[in-house]
Amino acid sequence: MRTVTARTTIDDLDGFLADIEAISDATDAAIQCFDADYVAGDRHLRRAVELAERAREQGTAVAREPAVEILLYAAGRRQINQALEMGVSEGEGDVVAVVSGGDEQAAEARMRELLGATDTDDPVSLGDEDTLRAFFDIGDAELAVVDSELEDLVLERVALLDVEK
C-alpha cells in the first residue's frame, strides 16, 4: 500500500473520478481518495486496506470494486452511500489517496501528478478531530473512560465492521 497526500483543487468531480479510474485501469491498482479530515492517520488506512483485502480473499466483500471495499472499511460502514461522506468533493481541500495492488509505484506516481503532490513522502496525519469524532460517533464520555488516542478508537470502529456483518 502506498499513500499520496496533497492539497488540491477538484473542479469537476466526475472528471477527477474518471482520471482515477483510468489510472487504476492502466496500473491494475485499487485507488481510493479520501477527504483528509476523515482520516485518522496512516494506521487507519493500512488497517482498512488489510481488512478489505482479507474480505476479498475470503469471499465476504460487500463491494464489487476493491477500492470501494477499502472505502467501506475505512468508514467502518457497510452502506456505500454513508461511507461516501469520507470521499472527496469539488473545491479545494486536503486529499489522501490510497494505492493498493497492481503496479503501485506507477499508480502512486500518476496520482502524485494528478493531485499536484510533491515528490516528498508526506505522512498521513490525524485528520480534523471534530470531523472524526462526529463521523465515527466518538463522544466525550468514551474518550474520557478509555486509555486510548482518537486514532485507536477509529481503528476499533474499522475492526468492528467485521463483527457487524
N, CA, C and O of each residue as an XYZ file, in Angstrom:
660
protein
N       0.837     -1.185      0.000
C       0.000      0.000      0.000
C       0.876      1.241      0.000
O       1.894      1.312      0.689
N       0.460      2.197     -0.777
C       1.131      3.495     -0.820
C       0.089      4.585     -0.644
O      -1.083      4.397     -0.972
N       0.521      5.720     -0.128
C      -0.385      6.850      0.040
C       0.218      8.093     -0.600
O       1.435      8.246     -0.695
N      -0.665      8.964     -1.030
C      -0.281     10.267     -1.567
C      -1.147     11.293     -0.848
O      -2.372     11.172     -0.822
N      -0.513     12.289     -0.273
C      -1.253     13.361      0.384
C      -0.966     14.672     -0.345
O       0.165     14.934     -0.754
N      -1.990     15.475     -0.498
C      -1.800     16.750     -1.195
C      -2.958     17.683     -0.906
O      -4.076     17.255     -0.616
N      -2.667     18.939     -0.991
C      -3.730     19.957     -1.009
C      -4.010     20.184     -2.485
O      -3.110     20.535     -3.248
N      -5.233     19.987     -2.878
C      -5.555     20.058     -4.301
C      -6.908     20.713     -4.502
O      -7.682     20.884     -3.560
N      -7.176     21.073     -5.735
C      -8.466     21.629     -6.103
C      -9.109     20.704     -7.131
O      -8.508     20.366     -8.150
N     -10.337     20.308     -6.839
C     -11.098     19.468     -7.760
C     -12.198     20.348     -8.347
O     -13.141     20.742     -7.660
N     -12.053     20.642     -9.629
C     -13.033     21.494    -10.304
C     -14.233     20.697    -10.809
O     -15.366     21.179    -10.787
N     -13.970     19.470    -11.266
C     -15.003     18.615    -11.850
C     -14.867     17.224    -11.231
O     -13.975     16.462    -11.606
N     -15.740     16.892    -10.292
C     -15.627     15.619     -9.569
C     -15.739     14.428    -10.511
O     -14.966     13.478    -10.387
N     -16.672     14.452    -11.442
C     -16.819     13.330    -12.380
C     -15.554     13.139    -13.210
O     -15.112     12.010    -13.423
N     -14.979     14.234    -13.674
C     -13.734     14.154    -14.433
C     -12.582     13.637    -13.593
O     -11.764     12.847    -14.064
N     -12.521     14.088    -12.342
C     -11.489     13.629    -11.410
C     -11.615     12.123    -11.180
O     -10.621     11.399    -11.222
N     -12.830     11.662    -10.941
C     -13.050     10.227    -10.716
C     -12.732      9.417    -11.971
O     -12.226      8.300    -11.871
N     -13.023      9.964    -13.149
C     -12.677      9.285    -14.399
C     -11.162      9.182    -14.548
O     -10.654      8.172    -15.034
N     -10.441     10.217    -14.135
C      -8.971     10.178    -14.176
C      -8.440      9.083    -13.250
O      -7.516      8.356    -13.615
N      -9.017      8.964    -12.061
C      -8.596      7.931    -11.122
C      -8.880      6.544    -11.711
O      -8.048      5.641    -11.621
N     -10.048      6.390    -12.305
C     -10.394      5.100    -12.910
C      -9.417      4.739    -14.030
O      -9.030      3.578    -14.165
N      -9.021      5.721    -14.827
C      -8.066      5.475    -15.906
C      -6.713      5.040    -15.343
O      -6.077      4.131    -15.877
N      -6.277      5.689    -14.267
C      -5.012      5.304    -13.630
C      -5.122      3.898    -13.065
O      -4.204      3.090    -13.209
N      -6.234      3.611    -12.428
C      -6.469      2.282    -11.858
C      -6.454      1.215    -12.949
O      -5.819      0.172    -12.792
N      -7.150      1.475    -14.051
C      -7.193      0.514    -15.151
C      -5.807      0.293    -15.755
O      -5.442     -0.837    -16.078
N      -5.038      1.368    -15.907
C      -3.712      1.274    -16.528
C      -2.695      0.564    -15.639
O      -1.745     -0.038    -16.139
N      -2.889      0.633    -14.333
C      -1.898      0.075    -13.401
C      -2.408     -1.154    -12.651
O      -1.653     -1.791    -11.918
N      -3.673     -1.483    -12.830
C      -4.320     -2.603    -12.125
C      -4.249     -2.419    -10.607
O      -4.161     -3.392     -9.858
N      -4.287     -1.171    -10.168
C      -4.233     -0.856     -8.738
C      -5.592     -0.369     -8.267
O      -6.316      0.296     -9.009
N      -5.934     -0.705     -7.023
C      -7.115     -0.128     -6.385
C      -6.713      1.236     -5.854
O      -5.722      1.358     -5.134
N      -7.478      2.267     -6.207
C      -7.164      3.625     -5.783
C      -8.414      4.225     -5.160
O      -9.484      4.239     -5.769
N      -8.262      4.718     -3.940
C      -9.374      5.371     -3.248
C      -8.872      6.688     -2.681
O      -7.816      6.736     -2.049
N      -9.623      7.747     -2.905
C      -9.258      9.061     -2.382
C     -10.201      9.444     -1.252
O     -11.405      9.194     -1.306
N      -9.620     10.059     -0.227
C     -10.359     10.459      0.966
C     -10.165     11.943      1.240
O      -9.108     12.508      0.959
N     -11.190     12.559      1.787
C     -11.055     13.876      2.377
C     -10.182     13.671      3.616
O     -10.553     12.906      4.507
N      -9.044     14.332      3.687
C      -8.072     14.089      4.757
C      -8.635     14.357      6.153
O      -8.121     13.817      7.132
N      -9.673     15.173      6.262
C     -10.276     15.445      7.567
C     -10.854     14.183      8.206
O     -10.973     14.106      9.428
N     -11.215     13.191      7.384
C     -11.858     11.969      7.863
C     -10.871     10.830      8.118
O     -11.282      9.729      8.482
N      -9.592     11.081      7.933
C      -8.586     10.030      8.054
C      -7.851     10.173      9.380
O      -7.338     11.243      9.709
N      -7.808      9.081     10.133
C      -7.183      9.095     11.455
C      -5.740      8.597     11.398
O      -5.288      7.903     12.309
N      -5.031      8.940     10.355
C      -3.626      8.593     10.255
C      -3.359      7.378      9.384
O      -4.275      6.726      8.884
N      -2.086      7.101      9.223
C      -1.624      6.012      8.364
C      -2.156      4.651      8.816
O      -2.575      3.846      7.984
N      -2.143      4.388     10.117
C      -2.620      3.088     10.613
C      -4.086      2.863     10.255
O      -4.478      1.728      9.984
N      -4.887      3.891     10.247
C      -6.295      3.806      9.873
C      -6.417      3.258      8.448
O      -7.170      2.316      8.200
N      -5.676      3.851      7.523
C      -5.763      3.424      6.133
C      -5.158      2.047      5.917
O      -5.703      1.238      5.167
N      -4.036      1.777      6.569
C      -3.417      0.452      6.425
C      -4.355     -0.652      6.913
O      -4.472     -1.702      6.282
N      -5.010     -0.407      8.021
C      -5.933     -1.409      8.563
C      -7.127     -1.602      7.633
O      -7.572     -2.731      7.427
N      -7.645     -0.526      7.077
C      -8.766     -0.625      6.141
C      -8.370     -1.445      4.915
O      -9.146     -2.283      4.456
N      -7.180     -1.212      4.385
C      -6.711     -1.965      3.217
C      -6.542     -3.440      3.572
O      -6.964     -4.312      2.813
N      -5.929     -3.722      4.716
C      -5.738     -5.121      5.142
C      -7.073     -5.848      5.260
O      -7.219     -6.966      4.765
N      -8.040     -5.223      5.908
C      -9.339     -5.863      6.103
C     -10.100     -6.013      4.792
O     -10.781     -7.017      4.582
N      -9.990     -5.033      3.916
C     -10.654     -5.118      2.607
C     -10.047     -6.250      1.778
O     -10.772     -7.006      1.131
N      -8.728     -6.365      1.799
C      -8.066     -7.455      1.062
C      -8.468     -8.809      1.636
O      -8.719     -9.753      0.887
N      -8.529     -8.907      2.943
C      -8.932    -10.167      3.577
C     -10.371    -10.526      3.206
O     -10.662    -11.688      2.923
N     -11.259     -9.557      3.203
C     -12.657     -9.815      2.835
C     -12.750    -10.319      1.397
O     -13.531    -11.227      1.110
N     -11.971     -9.748      0.502
C     -11.988    -10.193     -0.897
C     -11.445    -11.615     -1.006
O     -11.996    -12.432     -1.744
N     -10.376    -11.916     -0.281
C      -9.792    -13.266     -0.307
C     -10.757    -14.300      0.251
O     -10.812    -15.426     -0.245
N     -11.514    -13.935      1.268
C     -12.442    -14.863      1.915
C     -13.807    -14.901      1.240
O     -14.669    -15.691      1.623
N     -14.003    -14.059      0.249
C     -15.278    -14.027     -0.451
C     -16.391    -13.364      0.339
O     -17.567    -13.620      0.079
N     -16.045    -12.518      1.298
C     -17.051    -11.852      2.122
C     -17.175    -10.359      1.814
O     -17.861     -9.630      2.530
N     -16.517     -9.911      0.760
C     -16.565     -8.492      0.396
C     -17.983     -8.089      0.016
O     -18.721     -8.867     -0.587
N     -18.350     -6.874      0.372
C     -19.659     -6.321      0.041
C     -19.623     -5.677     -1.339
O     -20.568     -5.812     -2.116
N     -18.545     -4.985     -1.640
C     -18.429     -4.232     -2.884
C     -17.767     -5.067     -3.976
O     -16.942     -5.940     -3.703
N     -18.148     -4.778     -5.211
C     -17.518     -5.458     -6.353
C     -16.114     -4.923     -6.607
O     -15.224     -5.667     -7.018
N     -15.921     -3.645     -6.364
C     -14.641     -3.000     -6.638
C     -13.767     -2.966     -5.377
O     -14.251     -2.593     -4.308
N     -12.489     -3.349     -5.487
C     -11.596     -3.306     -4.317
C     -11.498     -1.922     -3.683
O     -11.434     -1.814     -2.459
N     -11.485     -0.867     -4.488
C     -11.372      0.488     -3.941
C     -12.583      0.844     -3.092
O     -12.451      1.535     -2.081
N     -13.746      0.386     -3.486
C     -14.959      0.666     -2.708
C     -14.933     -0.123     -1.402
O     -15.385      0.374     -0.371
N     -14.412     -1.339     -1.437
C     -14.300     -2.138     -0.214
C     -13.350     -1.445      0.773
O     -13.596     -1.454      1.979
N     -12.279     -0.853      0.268
C     -11.360     -0.089      1.123
C     -12.116      1.076      1.762
O     -11.962      1.334      2.956
N     -12.920      1.768      0.986
C     -13.722      2.883      1.500
C     -14.649      2.411      2.617
O     -14.744      3.059      3.659
N     -15.328      1.292      2.408
C     -16.257      0.774      3.415
C     -15.541      0.481      4.729
O     -16.032      0.836      5.800
N     -14.387     -0.162      4.648
C     -13.647     -0.464      5.878
C     -13.104      0.803      6.527
O     -13.146      0.935      7.750
N     -12.600      1.729      5.734
C     -12.091      2.982      6.313
C     -13.203      3.719      7.047
O     -12.971      4.337      8.086
N     -14.413      3.649      6.496
C     -15.551      4.335      7.108
C     -16.176      3.541      8.245
O     -16.923      4.094      9.052
N     -15.874      2.247      8.315
C     -16.493      1.411      9.344
C     -17.986      1.257      9.122
O     -18.758      1.148     10.075
N     -18.391      1.247      7.845
C     -19.807      1.161      7.492
C     -19.994      0.205      6.324
O     -19.105      0.051      5.487
N     -21.139     -0.425      6.276
C     -21.485     -1.335      5.192
C     -22.264     -0.643      4.085
O     -22.368     -1.178      2.982
N     -22.801      0.515      4.351
C     -23.591      1.231      3.361
C     -22.695      2.191      2.577
O     -22.104      3.108      3.147
N     -22.603      1.971      1.273
C     -21.727      2.782      0.440
C     -22.109      4.260      0.510
O     -21.235      5.123      0.591
N     -23.408      4.554      0.481
C     -23.824      5.963      0.491
C     -23.400      6.667      1.780
O     -23.137      7.869      1.760
N     -23.329      5.947      2.895
C     -22.858      6.538      4.151
C     -21.338      6.685      4.139
O     -20.808      7.684      4.624
N     -20.639      5.700      3.590
C     -19.178      5.736      3.537
C     -18.665      6.842      2.624
O     -17.581      7.383      2.843
N     -19.444      7.177      1.603
C     -19.014      8.196      0.647
C     -18.795      9.567      1.275
O     -18.154     10.427      0.671
N     -19.314      9.780      2.472
C     -19.074     11.049      3.162
C     -17.571     11.298      3.348
O     -17.135     12.448      3.407
N     -16.786     10.228      3.440
C     -15.334     10.346      3.601
C     -14.628     10.710      2.300
O     -13.453     11.078      2.308
N     -15.337     10.609      1.197
C     -14.722     10.832     -0.097
C     -14.445     12.291     -0.384
O     -14.756     13.176      0.414
N     -13.860     12.516     -1.528
C     -13.513     13.878     -1.939
C     -14.715     14.555     -2.584
O     -15.666     13.900     -3.009
N     -14.651     15.866     -2.645
C     -15.707     16.641     -3.285
C     -15.070     17.792     -4.058
O     -13.870     18.040     -3.949
N     -15.879     18.479     -4.826
C     -15.367     19.604     -5.597
C     -14.923     20.723     -4.661
O     -15.489     20.928     -3.587
N     -13.912     21.426     -5.095
C     -13.360     22.521     -4.315
C     -11.931     22.225     -3.892
O     -11.338     21.223     -4.293
N     -11.401     23.111     -3.081
C     -10.029     22.957     -2.601
C     -10.043     22.253     -1.256
O     -10.881     22.542     -0.401
N      -9.103     21.318     -1.073
C      -9.003     20.628      0.200
C      -7.838     19.666      0.233
O      -7.169     19.428     -0.773
N      -7.614     19.123      1.404
C      -6.562     18.131      1.591
C      -7.116     16.755      1.257
O      -8.192     16.370      1.715
N      -6.355     16.022      0.449
C      -6.773     14.711     -0.039
C      -5.701     13.692      0.320
O      -4.504     13.976      0.268
N      -6.159     12.499      0.684
C      -5.262     11.362      0.867
C      -5.712     10.292     -0.111
O      -6.863      9.857     -0.077
N      -4.810      9.868     -0.980
C      -5.094      8.789     -1.924
C      -4.397      7.530     -1.452
O      -3.228      7.558     -1.065
N      -5.126      6.421     -1.486
C      -4.571      5.114     -1.151
C      -4.437      4.323     -2.443
O      -5.372      4.251     -3.241
N      -3.270      3.734     -2.639
C      -2.995      2.899     -3.805
C      -2.627      1.523     -3.278
O      -1.730      1.384     -2.446
N      -3.336      0.495     -3.774
C      -3.089     -0.858     -3.281
C      -3.157     -1.857     -4.429
O      -4.111     -1.866     -5.207
N      -2.137     -2.693     -4.522
C      -2.116     -3.747     -5.530
C      -1.670     -3.242     -6.884
O      -1.463     -2.044     -7.080
N      -1.523     -4.167     -7.817
C      -1.104     -3.811     -9.163
C       0.275     -3.179     -9.160
O       1.111     -3.508     -8.319
N       0.510     -2.289    -10.079
C       1.778     -1.562    -10.153
C       1.655     -0.322     -9.275
O       1.365      0.774     -9.753
N       1.882     -0.523     -7.983
C       1.696      0.567     -7.020
C       2.608      1.749     -7.294
O       2.206      2.901     -7.130
N       3.820      1.472     -7.707
C       4.765      2.556     -7.951
C       4.282      3.465     -9.081
O       4.318      4.689     -8.957
N       3.835      2.868    -10.173
C       3.336      3.663    -11.298
C       2.044      4.391    -10.915
O       1.861      5.557    -11.266
N       1.155      3.711    -10.199
C      -0.103      4.341     -9.780
C       0.165      5.505     -8.838
O      -0.463      6.558     -8.950
N       1.094      5.317     -7.912
C       1.436      6.402     -6.990
C       1.984      7.607     -7.756
O       1.601      8.743     -7.480
N       2.868      7.364     -8.705
C       3.452      8.463     -9.479
C       2.376      9.226    -10.243
O       2.403     10.455    -10.294
N       1.440      8.512    -10.830
C       0.372      9.167    -11.596
C      -0.594      9.906    -10.669
O      -1.114     10.961    -11.033
N      -0.837      9.365     -9.484
C      -1.692     10.062     -8.523
C      -1.001     11.316     -8.000
O      -1.661     12.332     -7.783
N       0.308     11.267     -7.795
C       1.053     12.463     -7.380
C       0.890     13.563     -8.429
O       0.697     14.732     -8.096
N       0.972     13.172     -9.689
C       0.818     14.131    -10.771
C      -0.605     14.689    -10.802
O      -0.794     15.899    -10.925
N      -1.603     13.812    -10.692
C      -2.997     14.241    -10.719
C      -3.317     15.204     -9.578
O      -4.008     16.204     -9.771
N      -2.804     14.889     -8.387
C      -3.102     15.706     -7.207
C      -2.187     16.919     -7.069
O      -2.444     17.807     -6.255
N      -1.119     16.956     -7.866
C      -0.155     18.037     -7.736
C       0.686     17.902     -6.486
O       1.111     18.896     -5.897
N       0.925     16.648     -6.080
C       1.709     16.383     -4.867
C       3.194     16.509     -5.159
O       3.642     16.304     -6.287
N       3.940     16.847     -4.133
C       5.390     16.917     -4.271
C       5.962     15.503     -4.268
O       5.255     14.538     -3.976
N       7.227     15.393     -4.590
C       7.878     14.082     -4.606
C       8.265     13.603     -3.219
O       8.724     12.473     -3.059
N       8.087     14.439     -2.230
C       8.430     14.031     -0.877
C       7.312     13.179     -0.291
O       6.148     13.304     -0.671
N       7.685     12.327      0.625
C       6.689     11.484      1.284
C       6.092     12.234      2.457
O       6.730     12.384      3.499
N       4.879     12.700      2.288
C       4.179     13.361      3.373
C       3.453     12.296      4.178
O       2.691     11.510      3.617
N       3.678     12.261      5.474
C       2.980     11.255      6.274
C       1.485     11.555      6.330
O       1.055     12.703      6.223
N       0.716     10.500      6.498
C      -0.722     10.670      6.664
C      -0.945     10.970      8.135
O      -0.677     10.133      8.996
N      -1.432     12.161      8.416
C      -1.605     12.568      9.804
C      -3.064     12.467     10.220
O      -3.949     12.202      9.407
N      -3.283     12.684     11.498
C      -4.637     12.669     12.042
C      -5.439     13.803     11.420
O      -4.992     14.949     11.383
N      -6.625     13.471     10.933
C      -7.500     14.473     10.324
C      -8.092     15.404     11.359
O      -7.582     15.520     12.474
N      -9.149     16.052     10.990
C      -9.817     17.002     11.865
C     -10.519     16.259     13.005
O     -11.380     15.413     12.761
N     -10.154     16.575     14.231
C     -10.683     15.849     15.396
C     -12.207     15.921     15.479
O     -12.859     14.907     15.730
N     -12.772     17.092     15.274
C     -14.236     17.228     15.355
C     -14.931     16.407     14.275
O     -15.950     15.766     14.532
N     -14.373     16.429     13.066
C     -14.947     15.647     11.963
C     -14.883     14.161     12.274
O     -15.865     13.440     12.097
N     -13.725     13.703     12.737
C     -13.555     12.284     13.065
C     -14.499     11.847     14.182
O     -15.134     10.796     14.097
N     -14.580     12.649     15.208
C     -15.450     12.284     16.333
C     -16.912     12.230     15.907
O     -17.642     11.331     16.323
N     -17.342     13.170     15.093
C     -18.731     13.167     14.629
C     -18.997     11.981     13.696
O     -20.003     11.288     13.845
N     -18.111     11.753     12.752
C     -18.325     10.701     11.763
C     -18.312      9.314     12.409
O     -19.124      8.456     12.060
N     -17.396      9.099     13.343
C     -17.270      7.787     13.983
C     -18.030      7.703     15.300
O     -17.909      6.717     16.027
N     -18.813      8.734     15.609
C     -19.667      8.765     16.802
C     -18.867      8.481     18.078
O     -19.182      7.571     18.846
N     -17.840      9.278     18.272
C     -16.981      9.158     19.451
C     -17.230     10.378     20.326
O     -16.822     11.490     19.991
N     -17.902     10.160     21.447
C     -18.268     11.252     22.331
C     -17.251     11.521     23.420
O     -16.276     10.788     23.580
N     -17.494     12.577     24.162
C     -16.612     12.958     25.265
C     -16.516     11.846     26.310
O     -15.430     11.555     26.813
N     -17.650     11.226     26.633
C     -17.661     10.181     27.657
C     -16.766      9.014     27.251
O     -16.023      8.484     28.077
N     -16.833      8.612     25.985
C     -15.990      7.499     25.526
C     -14.508      7.870     25.599
O     -13.687      7.073     26.053
N     -14.174      9.058     25.159
C     -12.778      9.492     25.225
C     -12.285      9.585     26.666
O     -11.113      9.326     26.941
N     -13.167      9.952     27.576
C     -12.781     10.119     28.974
C     -12.512      8.795     29.680
O     -11.689      8.736     30.594
N     -13.195      7.735     29.265
C     -13.065      6.469     30.005
C     -12.064      5.501     29.401
O     -11.719      4.509     30.044
N     -11.592      5.749     28.201
C     -10.633      4.833     27.582
C      -9.234      5.420     27.659
O      -9.043      6.637     27.652
N      -8.293      4.546     27.729
C      -6.891      4.962     27.761
C      -6.323      4.823     26.348
O      -5.370      4.079     26.118
N      -6.927      5.553     25.406
C      -6.546      5.458     24.004
C      -6.582      6.826     23.354
O      -7.189      7.769     23.862
N      -5.918      6.904     22.223
C      -5.961      8.095     21.394
C      -7.154      7.993     20.450
O      -7.730      6.917     20.285
N      -7.517      9.089     19.844
C      -8.613      9.099     18.891
C      -8.357      8.109     17.755
O      -9.277      7.414     17.323
N      -7.137      8.039     17.277
C      -6.794      7.102     16.203
C      -7.117      5.663     16.605
O      -7.628      4.894     15.791
N      -6.824      5.295     17.846
C      -7.104      3.935     18.325
C      -8.602      3.644     18.336
O      -9.022      2.535     18.003
N      -9.402      4.625     18.713
C     -10.853      4.435     18.729
C     -11.408      4.296     17.309
O     -12.337      3.522     17.081
N     -10.853      5.028     16.372
C     -11.269      4.878     14.978
C     -10.887      3.481     14.476
O     -11.667      2.837     13.774
N      -9.702      3.021     14.834
C      -9.283      1.667     14.433
C     -10.231      0.605     14.978
O     -10.490     -0.398     14.314
N     -10.740      0.818     16.167
C     -11.733     -0.117     16.722
C     -12.994     -0.119     15.876
O     -13.558     -1.182     15.615
N     -13.448      1.051     15.442
C     -14.651      1.139     14.610
C     -14.434      0.387     13.291
O     -15.328     -0.311     12.813
N     -13.248      0.536     12.715
C     -12.918     -0.139     11.465
C     -12.937     -1.654     11.664
O     -13.486     -2.384     10.838
N     -12.340     -2.124     12.752
C     -12.286     -3.558     13.027
C     -13.671     -4.128     13.341
O     -13.950     -5.283     13.020
N     -14.528     -3.336     13.959
C     -15.867     -3.809     14.318
C     -16.759     -4.070     13.108
O     -17.787     -4.735     13.226
N     -16.379     -3.563     11.974
C     -17.186     -3.786     10.771
C     -17.333     -5.268     10.483
O     -18.393     -5.708     10.038
N     -16.292     -6.042     10.728
C     -16.366     -7.492     10.510
C     -17.341     -8.159     11.480
O     -17.983     -9.149     11.129
N     -17.454     -7.633     12.678
C     -18.337     -8.198     13.687
C     -19.795     -7.928     13.329
O     -20.676     -8.726     13.652
N     -20.046     -6.810     12.665
C     -21.415     -6.368     12.376
C     -22.026     -7.016     11.138
O     -23.165     -6.699     10.795
N     -21.320     -7.904     10.461
C     -21.825     -8.498      9.216
C     -23.068     -9.306      9.416
O     -23.603     -9.864      8.457
